[in-house]
Amino acid sequence: MSSLYDDSYYTAKKVDLDKRAIEILRENSWGDYTLPTKGLYPYQWNWDSMFVALGFSEIDLDRAWTEVESLFQGQWKNGMAAHIVFRKDSPTYFPGPKVWGGTHEVPTSGCSQPPVAATIVRDLYEKDPKLGKQRLTELFPRLMRWHRWFHTMRVISGGAAIAVTHPWESGRDNSPDWDDALAAVDPTGVTPYKRKDLGHVDAAMRPTDAEYDRYIKLVEYGRDCGWDHAHITREGPFAVADPGITFILMRADRDLQALAKYLDKESAVHEIDTWLYRSRIAADYLWNDEINAYAARNLRTGQHADGVSSVGFLSYYAGITKPKRDAKLQKTLSRILKAAPYSVPSFDPEHPKFDSRRYWRGPTWAIVNYLIARGLEEYGFEEKASRIRLDTRKVIQDSGFYEYFDPITGEGSGGNHFTWTAAIWLAWASPMTDGCQR
């Protein structure tokens, strides 16, 4: 019998899975942009689209570029690339464009999402520089403006780690990382609403009503102050330094700088140098000796989160290493991999807040696995990177293209026929890909 981690175990089913992954990308594609999945998420989401572009790059590089370009149609004048671009008002999703009350000419949400775009754009460009040169030239100023927005609008004066001012901005909506800060948000007076997500997914897999009340209260706060992002970061009811966005932006800054060099943009190279200079300060701020991992930190109180989230292992992806600290982090990662047959759980399985089925409180996500493994591989931790890749491969092979997966049983959860899971299969998890890029 073939071993669980033997490629031959999957080869017989590989063609069918690749074919189905391509079908999902095509089925969820609406012209120039792609839905995460129909019904549950009927609009264009920021980092979803970037992973979609990565998947499309395996079969249609031109369409991959188009996906990135379409996202930036929703870029604000201040540089922010919004986390949702509302192409129409769908009755299957709440909160829609009217609730957000955005100020951009194309209806969008009022916050951003993890900035993986520059890294994906570099991947696309390096696949075919001739095809990508003009498209990169047009996209580059937009990417610079977005990164500049993060480094000005989402940093508390004197700080370095990137703040999120709404859990949705992190991409990890109900992570235990936000519990302390979210509990301090007073939901009194929130406008009555009806959730739409529970009509598509089991409530046991989604955020609670108490969390949703606070999510909507934060949306109303942003809308009422005219989406003044600097004010929201400084004075708003929720601001948490996020290792996810902080490390993803560090990596994206490095890749954006490489793109600037390709285009001979010397002034941009120097500006990005100033952003990268503060990277280690940000990492130091996020390190928590009590749990031997990088962890979120409430910017209003200075309190660290007390549990290990999967994004804490993105330090390698970001290019941050510190030998003594890495030794501790590797032990933490080994412990978590041992505790979860289908790695990497989004939250520590040995923590009392762990929930194997509820959204970002425990389930495994293929996209985060890809980012973690990419960083580990680049720094020579090939055995762990391979373990994560093969776990991702097996859980998709066994359960299908779900939004996320139970890290203990491997059961698929959330939305099905999910685009970014199909994209990660094509770009990384399939037996016929070469593993992490660059």
Residue pairs with C-beta under 8 A, 6 or more apart in sequence:
2 8
2 9
3 9
4 390
4 394
5 386
5 387
5 390
7 431
9 394
10 17
10 393
10 394
10 397
10 431
11 431
13 397
14 430
14 431
14 432
17 396
17 397
17 425
17 430
18 425
18 426
18 430
18 432
20 401
20 422
21 55
21 401
21 422
21 423
21 425
21 426
21 430
22 59
22 422
22 426
24 401
24 417
24 418
24 419
24 422
25 34
25 52
25 55
25 56
25 59
25 419
25 422
25 423
25 426
27 38
27 417
28 34
28 35
28 36
28 37
28 38
28 417
28 419
29 35
29 63
30 87
32 66
32 67
32 69
32 70
33 44
33 49
33 67
33 70
33 71
33 85
33 87
34 44
34 48
34 49
34 52
34 67
34 419
35 41
35 42
35 43
35 44
35 419
36 45
36 48
36 403
36 415
36 418
36 419
36 420
37 403
37 415
37 416
37 417
37 418
37 419
38 417
39 92
39 200
39 415
40 92
40 93
40 197
40 200
40 201
40 414
40 415
41 48
41 93
41 415
42 90
42 92
42 93
43 84
43 85
43 86
43 87
43 90
43 93
44 70
44 71
44 74
44 84
44 85
44 87
45 83
45 84
45 113
46 71
46 81
46 82
46 83
46 84
46 85
46 112
46 113
46 114
46 117
47 113
47 114
47 115
47 116
47 171
47 367
48 419
48 420
49 67
49 68
49 70
49 71
50 67
50 68
50 71
50 116
50 117
50 120
51 116
51 120
51 367
51 370
51 419
51 420
51 423
51 424
52 67
52 419
52 420
52 423
53 64
53 65
53 67
53 68
53 120
53 124
53 423
54 64
54 120
54 123
54 423
54 424
54 427
55 64
55 419
55 420
55 422
55 423
55 424
55 425
55 426
55 427
56 63
56 64
56 67
56 423
57 64
57 123
57 124
57 127
57 427
58 426
58 427
58 433
59 426
61 124
61 127
61 128
61 131
62 131
64 124
65 124
65 131
65 132
65 135
68 117
68 120
68 121
68 124
68 139
69 135
69 138
69 139
70 85
71 81
71 85
71 117
72 81
72 139
72 142
73 85
73 106
74 81
74 82
74 85
74 104
74 106
74 108
75 81
75 82
75 104
75 142
75 145
75 146
76 82
76 103
76 104
76 108
77 104
78 149
78 153
78 229
79 145
79 146
79 148
79 149
79 153
80 111
80 112
80 146
80 149
80 153
80 229
81 112
81 113
81 115
81 117
81 142
81 146
82 102
82 104
82 108
82 109
82 110
82 111
82 112
83 108
83 109
83 111
83 112
83 113
83 168
83 169
83 171
84 100
84 108
84 109
85 106
85 107
85 108
86 96
86 97
86 100
86 106
86 107
86 108
86 109
89 96
89 97
89 98
90 96
91 196
92 196
92 199
92 200
93 196
93 197
94 193
94 194
94 195
94 196
94 197
95 193
95 216
95 219
97 107
97 108
99 193
99 216
99 219
99 223
100 107
100 108
100 109
100 110
100 219
100 223
101 110
101 223
101 227
102 108
102 109
102 110
102 227
103 226
103 227
109 168
110 219
110 222
110 223
110 227
111 164
111 165
111 166
111 168
111 169
111 222
112 146
112 149
112 150
112 154
112 169
113 168
113 169
113 170
113 171
114 170
114 171
114 244
114 245
114 248
114 249
115 146
115 147
115 150
115 245
115 248
115 249
115 252
116 248
116 252
116 371
117 143
117 146
117 252
118 143
118 147
118 252
118 253
118 255
118 256
118 259
119 248
119 251
119 252
119 255
121 136
121 139
121 143
121 255
121 259
122 255
122 256
122 258
122 259
122 438
123 437
123 438
124 132
125 132
125 133
125 136
125 259
125 262
126 438
129 262
136 259
136 262
136 263
137 263
140 259
140 260
140 263
140 265
140 268
143 256
143 259
144 256
144 260
144 268
144 271
147 249
147 252
147 253
147 256
147 272
147 275
148 271
149 229
150 162
150 245
150 249
151 275
152 230
153 229
153 230
153 233
154 162
154 163
154 164
154 165
154 229
154 233
154 245
155 161
155 162
155 163
155 233
156 163
156 233
156 234
156 239
156 299
157 234
159 241
159 282
159 285
159 299
160 278
160 279
160 281
160 282
160 285
161 241
161 242
161 243
161 246
161 282
161 285
161 286
161 297
162 241
162 242
162 245
162 246
162 249
162 282
163 233
163 239
163 240
163 241
163 242
163 299
164 170
164 238
164 239
164 240
164 242
164 245
165 218
165 222
165 229
165 232
165 233
165 236
165 238
165 239
166 215
166 218
166 219
166 222
166 238
167 173
167 174
167 175
167 178
167 182
167 211
167 215
167 218
167 238
168 215
169 245
170 177
170 178
170 240
170 242
170 244
170 245
171 244
171 245
172 244
172 309
172 311
172 346
172 360
173 207
173 211
173 215
173 359
173 360
174 206
174 207
174 208
174 211
174 358
174 359
174 360
174 361
175 296
175 309
175 346
175 347
175 360
175 361
176 305
176 307
176 309
176 347
176 351
176 353
176 361
177 240
177 242
177 295
177 296
177 305
177 307
177 309
178 238
178 240
178 296
179 305
179 353
180 298
180 301
180 303
180 305
181 238
181 239
181 240
181 298
181 300
181 301
182 211
182 214
182 238
184 237
184 238
184 300
185 214
185 217
185 218
185 237
185 238
186 217
186 237
187 210
187 213
187 214
187 216
187 217
189 217
190 213
190 216
190 217
190 220
191 216
191 220
193 216
195 209
195 212
197 206
198 206
200 415
201 414
201 415
204 357
204 358
205 357
205 358
205 359
205 413
205 414
206 358
206 359
207 215
207 358
207 359
217 237
218 236
218 237
218 238
221 232
221 236
221 237
222 232
222 236
225 231
225 232
225 236
233 239
239 298
239 299
239 300
240 296
240 297
240 298
240 299
241 282
241 285
241 286
241 296
241 297
241 298
241 299
242 296
242 311
243 286
243 294
243 295
243 296
243 309
243 311
243 312
243 314
243 315
244 309
244 311
244 314
246 282
246 283
246 286
246 318
247 294
247 311
247 314
247 315
247 317
247 318
247 320
248 314
248 317
248 318
248 371
250 276
250 279
250 282
250 318
250 319
250 320
251 314
251 317
251 318
251 319
251 375
253 272
253 275
253 276
253 279
254 276
254 319
256 268
256 272
257 268
257 269
257 272
257 273
257 276
260 266
260 268
260 269
260 272
261 269
279 318
279 319
279 320
280 320
283 294
283 315
283 318
283 320
283 322
285 297
286 294
286 295
286 296
286 297
286 312
287 293
287 294
287 295
287 325
288 294
288 295
288 304
288 305
288 306
290 304
290 306
291 304
291 306
291 307
291 308
291 332
292 328
292 329
292 331
292 332
293 308
293 312
293 313
293 328
293 329
293 332
294 312
294 313
294 315
294 329
295 304
295 305
295 306
295 307
295 308
295 309
295 312
296 304
296 305
296 309
297 303
297 304
297 305
298 304
298 305
306 351
307 347
307 348
307 351
307 353
307 354
308 332
308 336
308 347
308 348
308 351
309 346
309 347
309 348
309 360
310 344
310 345
310 346
310 347
310 365
310 368
310 372
311 368
312 329
313 329
313 333
313 344
313 372
313 375
313 376
314 371
314 372
314 375
315 321
315 329
315 375
316 372
316 375
316 376
316 378
316 379
316 381
317 371
317 372
317 374
317 375
317 378
318 375
321 379
330 381
330 384
333 384
334 384
335 350
336 343
336 344
336 345
336 348
336 349
336 350
337 343
337 344
337 384
337 387
337 388
339 345
339 348
339 349
339 350
340 349
340 364
340 407
340 408
341 391
341 407
341 408
341 410
342 364
342 391
342 394
342 395
342 405
342 406
342 407
342 408
342 409
342 410
343 364
343 369
343 387
343 388
343 391
343 407
344 364
344 368
344 369
344 372
344 388
344 391
344 407
345 354
345 356
345 362
345 363
345 364
345 407
346 360
346 361
346 362
346 363
346 364
346 365
346 368
346 404
347 353
347 354
347 355
347 360
347 361
347 362
348 354
349 356
349 362
349 407
349 408
353 361
354 361
354 362
355 361
355 362
356 362
356 363
356 406
356 407
356 408
356 409
357 363
357 406
357 411
357 413
359 404
359 414
362 406
362 407
363 404
363 405
363 406
363 407
363 413
363 414
364 391
364 392
364 395
364 404
364 405
364 406
364 407
365 403
365 404
365 405
366 392
366 396
366 404
366 405
366 420
366 421
366 424
366 425
366 429
367 420
367 421
367 424
369 388
369 389
369 391
369 392
369 424
370 392
370 424
370 427
370 428
370 429
370 436
372 388
373 384
373 385
373 386
373 388
373 389
373 428
373 435
373 436
374 385
374 436
374 437
376 382
376 384
376 385
376 388
377 385
377 435
377 436
378 436
378 438
385 435
385 436
386 435
389 428
389 429
389 435
389 436
392 424
392 428
392 429
393 425
393 429
393 430
393 431
394 410
395 405
395 410
395 412
396 421
396 425
396 429
398 410
399 405
399 410
399 411
399 412
400 412
400 416
401 416
401 417
401 418
401 421
401 422
401 425
402 412
402 413
402 414
402 415
402 416
402 418
402 421
403 412
403 413
403 414
403 415
403 416
403 418
403 421
404 412
404 413
404 414
405 411
405 412
405 413
406 412
406 413
426 433
427 433
427 437
428 435
428 436
